[in-house]
Amino acid sequence: MDIKSLSIEELVKKIKSKEFSAKEVTKYYLANIEKYKGKNAVLEVFEDAVEIAEDIDRKIASGADLGLLAGVPVIIKDNMLYEGKKCTCASKFLKDYVSQYTSTAVQKLIDQDAVIIGRANMDEFAMGGSCEHSAFGACKNAYDDTRVSGGSSGGSAVAVALDMCAFALGSDTGGSIRQPSSFNGMVGLKPTYGRVSRYGLVAFASSLDQIGPITKSVEDAKLVLKVIAGKDINDQTTADEPLVDSKPVNLKGLKFGVISQVDKVAKNSKYYAIYKDIEKKLALAGADIVSVDIPEYELSLSSYYVIQPAEATSNLGRFDGVKYTTRAGDVSGINDLYKKSRTEGFGDEVKRRIMLGNFALSSGYYDAYYKNAKRVQKLLKTKFEEAFKKVDAIIMPTTYGEAFEIGSKTKDPVSMYAEDMFTIVANLAGVPAVSVPCGKGESGLPLGLQVVGKHFDDLRLLEITKEIQKEIK
Amino acid sequence: MFEDYDIVIGLEVHAELKTKTKVFCSCKNEFGSEPNSNCCPVCVGLPGALPVLNKKAVELTIKAGHTIGSSISPIAVFERKNYFYPDLAKAYQISQLERPICVGGSITLDSGKVIRINRIHLEEDAGKLVHKNDKIGTLIDYNRGGVPLIEMVTEPDISSAEEAVEFLMKYRSNLVFGDIADCKMEQGGMRCDVNLSVKKKGSSVLGTRTEMKNLNSFKMVQRAIEFEARRQVEEIEAGKTIVQETRKWDDNRGRSFAMRSKEEAQDYRYFPDPDILSVEISEDVVNSIKKTLPELSHQKKLRYIEELGLPAYDAKILTSEKYICEYFEKVLDKVKNPKIVSNWVMTEVLAKCKEQAVESLEEVISVKNLAYIINAVQDKEITRINGKELFEDACYSEFDAEEEAKSRGMVVKMSDQDLEKFIGEVMEENRSAVADYKDNPVKVENFFIGSLMKKTQGKANVEKARPIIHELLERSVR
């Protein structure tokens, strides 16, 4: 049974035609989860996974018409609610929290008969770029136990890379889908902001968060996006923009932008040559490589580290020990309860961001920090809109290099934050961006190429990316 | 020494809007339900839940602005006000800071003094803490969490407790008559914060102000202002300085206590809520909402005086509460004599009302019953004394006044035929008087009315009889 090499579409076809049973497929993936337990990618395997797969089989046997993901085993990042199942955000604070309802994105998977088999490890509350900030231990790189999986959706990326599921959902606030996908050689898509409902995604930075797929191929990403995208009455920030299928594209005549300010930073990467080589290949295939100027890019990292902690500190206020979170014992009075519960419940990185955010929003600092950062965000959005009048897509590295060593950056938060150097700009501008594997680094670990598209042009972005992949293989 | 000082008061008034559902979710907006029964992931702030703005709440806020002549912002932005308190499920309240829906406006007091209004903004209410005994501790009821609330802020234009109460009554009546809020103060549907400072008469320098929060009756507002003004003057006269602080009013002890000083005040770290898109409010919407605004209390009062010819006192009482004038107008519809209806409503119905708290005067006596009694007494179908007796018995009772009057034999109803027959008889009996008609028409006509009443023991309807008698007499001289 060769499941690993199948696309999701092929897998569904074989399940529907009863070549494989959904139960067999689920068991295959469950076996891999067991096999790679040491990676710490999966925090929990849902005990009803096989049962649900059997249900799907029964439905198929009865001749019922099944959905686009019939019998496909999926792992979800542990910040998406699935009613009746635990959702911990990899935090001690929520270690026993059980979802009271199902998030829209997960419900859409279920509606297409997917089988949700487990929840993936992550940096606590999605704060981190290495998956080392999980209260339940770091998730290791798929190919090297001494290296990080990336983050924050590290568990999701490793789970796909090691065939523990057919695909996974991650969430991306500053690169949390694309960076771990790059580190583990997978395809990671951050859709346009407003494409996928955030209802039931535990909020980190609301104006930046977006759910997206981590898959083995661009084709798979396309299918999953089609399932999870759409306007949601429960999320006012979802857009009414229809997801338009793209015609096949030809590299010949396409214009690729390279942001000069990004290029300047990328020169510092050991692997700069690899990305220049990709540009050459694309040019050879008949595409134009155009330099694009977005000076505001240089303000993106600092703006991001104002907006993101500011929104996070507000979103995390509800975790206070009063309601559903773990409550500290031996407290005197409500303020003591807050203080002790939050001190015990949150990890260091979360505390760091809460402090940063509170500082940025404080009276007297608000205008200088938060307001200015929002101004940069608005400018970036406009600048990308302008750029896409001239180019079809923008290309840049996903990261500086290969997955770094576990423990190498935890003592230096600023160097960890710089990990997001190439990814956050897409979140700030709200544009879709996908990371695809584009080669190997010195240690033989994967590198990623990032392709950034126009607002709401997610499917065309994927079509273009598919063509790029053909050239750089 | 008090007369040497001016009191400077600004009010912040919260009122819960009369929407069917809450402001950011579809839970019922209802007072008095089982604790935590009108709740969902959104209003208890579960992780992952997102607010969806209730358009009706925005419309009602705009309507409230129309009652005080605010200008309506073309764009409304919602902000998060961050602070920790167990009744605040998300640890932030969705409110408005920089772009409130209503800007400016005013209310004119009876004296002609204009109290300027700074703004009205829309926000969500918090839940409610219920303090039990030591064993149980404190419980939280989130039913009220997410109920739409409008906060109105005045300029510091008010200079006495009386002005404050008059202003509040006028604002409240706008909201109630406008069908915007019920303002049931005893249920917390309207709450008032008082900002107060004193300054030497004539001085343009404002004193340091204190704030008293959550006063939920007009009486409380009055007493709290009187106490606080006195306290501040006494402190200053004693050479002390006023500390900027929030004070808690203890109505039982009739005094306020310092709660927290400015230094301890919270930094709310406001910022625009990224979950809610800013709302564009078109001029068309503003205008169409203006059209839905019903006649307000002060407009009704003017109409009652000018068009219905009621005395100013009557008009004031009748328009003091929505439920009174609604009832008055319904009875007026059936009786057509404003002053008589006013007399009955004011002296009889409202007197009954005081005995029991009621929301609608129909609970006291139905419009149908009161209209029947008034008309029957007017038409002399029943005597005034019987009418009064019938009214007393009809209050808080189920019976049909008309049927009851019949079965009690109160009705002295005379058919038109009988009336004509009696008129014929008295004219036959007094032929000489008929002959005298030509010379003394008024006297003779009145003589026959008197004779008819005597003959029928006062049961004939004068209004009906007079034209018939007149016609017959006219015919006799033709």
Interface residues (C-beta under 8 A of the other chain):
Chain A: M80 L81 C87 C89 L94 Y97 Q100 Y101 S103 R198 Y199 G200 L201 V202 A203 A205 S206 S207 I233 N234 D235 Q236 T237 A310 E311 T313 S314 G317 R318 D320 V322 K323 Y324 I334 N335 Y338 N358 L361 S362 S363 Y366 Y370 K374
Chain B: P41 V44 G45 L46 P47 G48 A49 L50 P51 V52 L53 R80 N82 F84 P86 A89 K90 A91 Y92 I140 D267 R269 Y270 F271 P272 P274 D275 I276 L277
